[in-house]
Amino acid sequence: MRSAARSTGSPGTRAPRGLGCVVVWLVMSWLALLAPLAWAQTGNAELAGFTVQRSDDGLIINYAVNFELPRGAEEALAKSVPLYFVAETEVFRDRWYWRDKRIASTARVWRIVYQPLTANYRVTFAGISQSYATRTEAFAAIRRGVNWKVAETAQIEDGARHYVEFSFRLDTSLLPRPMQIGIATQSDWALSVERVQRFD
């Protein structure tokens, strides 16, 4: 997805000669216009909302992800296996003469585990844990990001073109090591959504 998004940052591109080449160039230009809104998903996950805005404090994003746990993850959580969800962002500045420059990157990690003795769910984020009586309440704390600063004001160059790459996924690489064997390619564990969006 990144290569597709970066291809839009070439203001000096010229149309090839010849009618057939011109048609191809027009089609590629049209696709390039759609690249800032590109997104992809795997499993039962979708972005219910996503905004990027500049403020005096920096670059801020807000998002909401709707998802259903894959069967394998559902069974593991019921057996008190901790699951990990990761949200990541990378901010890029267009460069027509070279690959786009990454100017900032951030990540958030949540750990959720079911505790059968108390019949509740514990969510840990940024070193702070909180218990929830229901799974719905626990996942509500994971699904949304509000006022997440992903870049400093000084990192955004006035007059330049920028875009954000966002991803949210169930991270199987953080599972207990014996469980990681063989599940990376299983659809029962696939859950992710991605978005690329430009901003002024």
C-alpha contacts under 8 A as a table, 3 or more apart, distances in Angstrom:
res1	aa1	res2	aa2	distance
1	M	4	A	5.20
1	M	5	A	6.30
1	M	38	A	7.78
1	M	196	V	7.92
2	R	5	A	5.10
2	R	6	R	6.07
2	R	165	E	7.71
3	S	6	R	5.09
3	S	7	S	6.22
4	A	7	S	5.36
4	A	8	T	7.31
4	A	32	A	7.69
4	A	35	A	6.62
5	A	8	T	5.80
5	A	9	G	7.81
5	A	32	A	7.57
5	A	35	A	5.41
5	A	36	P	6.50
5	A	196	V	7.29
6	R	9	G	5.61
6	R	94	D	6.90
6	R	99	R	7.35
6	R	100	D	6.23
7	S	10	S	6.54
7	S	32	A	7.21
8	T	11	P	7.96
8	T	32	A	5.43
8	T	33	L	7.41
8	T	35	A	7.33
9	G	94	D	5.09
9	G	95	R	6.27
9	G	96	W	5.74
9	G	100	D	7.83
9	G	161	R	7.61
10	S	13	T	5.76
10	S	94	D	7.89
10	S	95	R	7.22
10	S	96	W	4.49
10	S	97	Y	7.81
11	P	96	W	6.64
12	G	96	W	7.33
15	A	21	C	7.75
15	A	22	V	6.20
15	A	25	W	6.00
16	P	21	C	5.49
16	P	22	V	5.86
16	P	25	W	6.86
17	R	21	C	6.06
17	R	22	V	6.40
18	G	21	C	5.29
18	G	22	V	6.07
19	L	22	V	5.04
19	L	23	V	6.33
20	G	23	V	5.25
20	G	24	V	6.40
21	C	24	V	5.03
21	C	25	W	6.03
22	V	25	W	4.94
22	V	26	L	6.10
23	V	26	L	5.08
23	V	27	V	6.25
24	V	27	V	5.20
24	V	28	M	6.20
25	W	28	M	5.13
25	W	29	S	6.06
26	L	29	S	5.03
26	L	30	W	6.18
27	V	30	W	5.09
27	V	31	L	6.29
28	M	31	L	5.07
28	M	32	A	6.12
29	S	32	A	4.95
29	S	33	L	6.46
30	W	33	L	5.25
30	W	34	L	6.84
31	L	34	L	5.19
31	L	35	A	6.50
32	A	35	A	5.09
32	A	36	P	7.84
33	L	36	P	6.79
34	L	37	L	5.70
34	L	38	A	6.60
35	A	38	A	4.98
35	A	196	V	7.43
35	A	197	Q	7.98
36	P	163	Y	7.42
36	P	196	V	5.62
36	P	197	Q	4.56
36	P	198	R	5.30
37	L	195	R	7.13
37	L	196	V	5.86
37	L	197	Q	5.34
37	L	198	R	7.66
38	A	195	R	5.93
38	A	196	V	5.41
38	A	197	Q	7.21
39	W	193	V	7.39
39	W	194	E	5.24
39	W	195	R	4.22
39	W	196	V	6.19
40	A	193	V	5.68
40	A	194	E	5.11
40	A	195	R	6.64
41	Q	44	N	7.97
41	Q	45	A	6.37
41	Q	46	E	6.55
41	Q	191	L	7.67
41	Q	192	S	5.54
41	Q	193	V	4.09
41	Q	194	E	6.15
42	T	45	A	6.66
42	T	190	A	6.10
42	T	191	L	5.29
42	T	192	S	4.98
42	T	193	V	6.21
43	G	70	P	7.15
43	G	187	S	7.26
43	G	190	A	5.24
43	G	191	L	4.57
43	G	192	S	6.54
44	N	67	F	5.26
44	N	68	E	5.33
44	N	69	L	7.22
44	N	70	P	7.29
44	N	191	L	6.37
45	A	65	V	6.85
45	A	66	N	5.59
45	A	67	F	4.08
45	A	68	E	6.62
45	A	191	L	6.22
45	A	192	S	6.17
45	A	193	V	6.13
46	E	65	V	5.75
46	E	66	N	5.36
46	E	67	F	6.39
46	E	193	V	6.12
47	L	50	F	6.87
47	L	63	Y	7.33
47	L	64	A	5.94
47	L	65	V	4.60
47	L	66	N	6.24
47	L	193	V	7.04
48	A	63	Y	7.47
48	A	64	A	5.28
48	A	65	V	5.51
48	A	66	N	6.19
49	G	62	N	7.57
49	G	63	Y	5.16
49	G	64	A	5.03
49	G	65	V	7.18
50	F	61	I	7.21
50	F	62	N	5.68
50	F	63	Y	4.34
50	F	64	A	6.65
51	T	61	I	5.51
51	T	62	N	5.30
51	T	63	Y	6.52
52	V	59	L	7.21
52	V	60	I	5.85
52	V	61	I	4.54
52	V	62	N	6.78
52	V	197	Q	7.82
52	V	199	F	6.59
53	Q	59	L	5.96
53	Q	60	I	5.36
53	Q	61	I	6.40
53	Q	199	F	7.08
54	R	57	D	7.97
54	R	58	G	5.92
54	R	59	L	4.62
54	R	60	I	6.10
54	R	153	T	7.90
54	R	200	D	7.86
55	S	58	G	5.25
55	S	59	L	6.19
55	S	60	I	7.05
55	S	153	T	7.69
56	D	153	T	6.85
57	D	149	K	7.94
57	D	152	E	6.83
57	D	153	T	6.25
58	G	149	K	6.35
58	G	150	V	7.52
58	G	151	A	5.67
58	G	152	E	4.38
58	G	153	T	4.13
58	G	154	A	7.81
59	L	149	K	5.57
59	L	150	V	5.72
59	L	151	A	5.05
59	L	152	E	6.29
59	L	153	T	6.60
60	I	147	N	5.55
60	I	148	W	5.35
60	I	149	K	4.49
60	I	150	V	6.07
60	I	151	A	7.53
61	I	145	G	7.64
61	I	146	V	6.94
61	I	147	N	5.85
61	I	148	W	5.34
61	I	149	K	6.60
61	I	150	V	7.19
62	N	144	R	7.61
62	N	145	G	5.35
62	N	146	V	4.69
62	N	147	N	5.74
62	N	148	W	6.49
63	Y	144	R	5.66
63	Y	145	G	5.18
63	Y	146	V	6.72
64	A	143	R	5.68
64	A	144	R	4.40
64	A	145	G	6.49
65	V	143	R	5.05
65	V	144	R	6.35
66	N	143	R	6.71
67	F	191	L	7.86
69	L	73	A	6.10
69	L	74	E	5.68
69	L	191	L	7.52
70	P	73	A	5.39
70	P	74	E	6.05
70	P	187	S	7.64
70	P	188	D	5.07
70	P	189	W	5.56
70	P	190	A	6.74
70	P	191	L	7.08
71	R	74	E	4.97
71	R	75	E	6.21
71	R	188	D	5.26
71	R	189	W	7.22
72	G	75	E	5.31
72	G	76	A	6.24
72	G	188	D	4.77
72	G	189	W	5.65
73	A	76	A	5.02
73	A	77	L	6.07
73	A	83	L	7.55
73	A	188	D	7.01
73	A	189	W	5.86
74	E	77	L	5.30
74	E	78	A	6.33
75	E	78	A	5.20
75	E	79	K	6.48
76	A	79	K	5.12
76	A	80	S	6.57
76	A	81	V	5.23
76	A	82	P	7.82
77	L	80	S	5.06
77	L	81	V	5.05
77	L	82	P	6.41
77	L	83	L	6.84
77	L	113	V	6.43
77	L	114	Y	6.23
78	A	81	V	7.35
78	A	114	Y	6.59
79	K	114	Y	7.58
80	S	113	V	5.73
80	S	114	Y	4.88
80	S	115	Q	6.37
80	S	116	P	7.43
81	V	113	V	6.25
81	V	114	Y	7.45
82	P	111	R	6.42
82	P	112	I	5.52
82	P	113	V	4.42
82	P	114	Y	7.44
82	P	175	L	7.13
83	L	111	R	5.69
83	L	112	I	5.36
83	L	113	V	6.44
83	L	170	L	7.47
83	L	171	D	7.72
83	L	172	T	7.88
83	L	174	L	7.92
83	L	175	L	6.73
84	Y	109	V	6.79
84	Y	110	W	5.54
84	Y	111	R	4.63
84	Y	112	I	6.50
84	Y	170	L	5.95
84	Y	171	D	5.53
84	Y	172	T	7.29
84	Y	174	L	6.53
84	Y	175	L	7.34
85	F	109	V	5.73
85	F	110	W	5.17
85	F	111	R	6.65
85	F	142	I	7.75
85	F	168	F	7.24
85	F	169	R	5.69
85	F	170	L	4.56
85	F	171	D	5.63
86	V	107	A	6.92
86	V	108	R	5.62
86	V	109	V	4.57
86	V	110	W	6.49
86	V	167	S	7.99
86	V	168	F	5.67
86	V	169	R	5.51
86	V	170	L	6.47
86	V	171	D	6.36
87	A	107	A	5.60
87	A	108	R	5.15
87	A	109	V	6.60
87	A	166	F	7.37
87	A	167	S	5.65
87	A	168	F	4.35
87	A	169	R	6.66
88	E	105	S	7.45
88	E	106	T	5.78
88	E	107	A	4.29
88	E	108	R	6.44
88	E	166	F	5.75
88	E	167	S	5.30
88	E	168	F	6.51
89	T	105	S	5.55
89	T	106	T	5.38
89	T	107	A	6.40
89	T	150	V	6.91
89	T	164	V	6.69
89	T	165	E	5.48
89	T	166	F	4.53
89	T	167	S	6.56
90	E	102	R	6.83
90	E	103	I	7.68
90	E	104	A	5.70
90	E	105	S	4.29
90	E	106	T	6.64
90	E	150	V	7.81
90	E	164	V	5.74
90	E	165	E	5.17
90	E	166	F	6.73
91	V	102	R	5.76
91	V	103	I	5.70
91	V	104	A	5.12
91	V	105	S	6.29
91	V	150	V	7.68
91	V	151	A	7.34
91	V	162	H	7.13
91	V	163	Y	5.90
91	V	164	V	4.57
91	V	165	E	6.40
92	F	100	D	6.17
92	F	101	K	5.35
92	F	102	R	4.34
92	F	103	I	5.62
92	F	104	A	7.29
92	F	162	H	5.51
92	F	163	Y	5.47
92	F	164	V	6.37
93	R	100	D	5.68
93	R	101	K	5.22
93	R	102	R	6.49
93	R	103	I	6.92
93	R	160	A	6.95
93	R	161	R	5.83
93	R	162	H	4.39
93	R	163	Y	6.69
94	D	99	R	7.78
94	D	100	D	4.80
94	D	101	K	6.64
94	D	160	A	7.15
94	D	161	R	5.50
94	D	162	H	5.95
95	R	98	W	5.59
95	R	99	R	6.22
95	R	100	D	4.96
95	R	101	K	6.87
96	W	99	R	7.56
96	W	100	D	7.73
102	R	105	S	7.67
103	I	151	A	7.91
103	I	155	Q	6.50
104	A	150	V	7.01
104	A	151	A	5.72
104	A	155	Q	7.67
105	S	150	V	6.82
105	S	151	A	7.56
106	T	150	V	6.04
108	R	125	F	7.84
108	R	126	A	7.80
109	V	125	F	6.34
109	V	126	A	7.41
110	W	123	V	6.72
110	W	124	T	5.70
110	W	125	F	4.94
110	W	126	A	7.83
110	W	142	I	6.87
111	R	122	R	7.96
111	R	123	V	5.54
111	R	124	T	5.05
111	R	125	F	6.71
112	I	121	Y	6.77
112	I	122	R	5.62
112	I	123	V	4.49
112	I	124	T	6.50
112	I	138	A	7.82
113	V	121	Y	5.71
113	V	122	R	5.49
113	V	123	V	6.78
114	Y	119	A	7.19
114	Y	120	N	6.07
114	Y	121	Y	4.56
114	Y	122	R	6.48
115	Q	118	T	5.85
115	Q	119	A	5.57
115	Q	120	N	5.51
115	Q	121	Y	5.93
115	Q	122	R	7.22
116	P	119	A	4.56
116	P	120	N	6.91
119	A	133	A	7.24
120	N	131	S	6.47
120	N	132	Y	5.63
120	N	133	A	4.77
120	N	134	T	6.24
120	N	135	R	7.66
121	Y	131	S	5.50
121	Y	132	Y	5.15
121	Y	133	A	6.49
121	Y	134	T	6.73
121	Y	135	R	6.37
121	Y	138	A	6.32
122	R	129	S	6.53
122	R	130	Q	5.57
122	R	131	S	4.31
122	R	132	Y	6.28
122	R	138	A	7.32
123	V	129	S	5.51
123	V	130	Q	5.43
123	V	131	S	6.33
123	V	132	Y	7.83
123	V	138	A	6.58
124	T	127	G	6.28
124	T	128	I	5.44
124	T	129	S	4.12
124	T	130	Q	6.46
125	F	128	I	5.37
125	F	129	S	6.42
131	S	138	A	7.62
132	Y	135	R	7.14
132	Y	137	E	6.08
132	Y	138	A	5.48
133	A	137	E	7.18
133	A	138	A	7.83
134	T	137	E	5.42
134	T	138	A	6.42
135	R	138	A	4.93
135	R	139	F	6.11
136	T	139	F	5.38
136	T	140	A	6.13
137	E	140	A	5.09
137	E	141	A	6.80
138	A	141	A	5.57
138	A	142	I	7.13
139	F	142	I	5.00
139	F	143	R	6.10
140	A	143	R	5.34
140	A	144	R	6.97
141	A	144	R	6.57
142	I	145	G	7.87
145	G	148	W	6.36
149	K	152	E	7.55
151	A	155	Q	6.56
151	A	156	I	7.70
152	E	155	Q	5.38
152	E	156	I	7.18
153	T	156	I	5.63
154	A	157	E	7.26
156	I	162	H	7.87
157	E	160	A	5.65
161	R	198	R	7.76
161	R	199	F	7.70
161	R	200	D	7.24
162	H	198	R	5.87
162	H	199	F	6.18
162	H	200	D	7.33
163	Y	196	V	6.88
163	Y	197	Q	5.40
163	Y	198	R	3.94
163	Y	199	F	5.89
164	V	196	V	5.64
164	V	197	Q	5.34
164	V	198	R	6.21
164	V	199	F	7.79
165	E	194	E	7.44
165	E	195	R	5.88
165	E	196	V	4.54
165	E	197	Q	6.71
166	F	194	E	5.55
166	F	195	R	5.09
166	F	196	V	6.27
167	S	192	S	7.17
167	S	193	V	5.71
167	S	194	E	4.26
167	S	195	R	6.40
168	F	192	S	5.51
168	F	193	V	5.40
168	F	194	E	6.47
169	R	191	L	5.59
169	R	192	S	4.03
169	R	193	V	6.45
170	L	189	W	7.71
170	L	190	A	7.25
170	L	191	L	5.51
170	L	192	S	6.44
171	D	174	L	6.02
171	D	175	L	7.59
172	T	175	L	5.31
172	T	180	Q	6.59
172	T	183	I	7.83
172	T	184	A	6.91
172	T	189	W	7.64
173	S	180	Q	6.63
174	L	177	R	7.86
175	L	179	M	6.49
175	L	180	Q	6.33
176	P	179	M	5.63
176	P	180	Q	6.77
177	R	180	Q	5.22
177	R	181	I	7.30
178	P	181	I	6.10
179	M	182	G	7.84
179	M	183	I	7.31
180	Q	183	I	5.75
180	Q	184	A	6.85
181	I	184	A	7.42
182	G	185	T	6.82
182	G	186	Q	7.40
183	I	186	Q	5.00
183	I	189	W	6.79
184	A	189	W	7.37
185	T	189	W	7.96
185	T	190	A	7.88
186	Q	189	W	5.76
186	Q	190	A	6.77
187	S	190	A	4.91
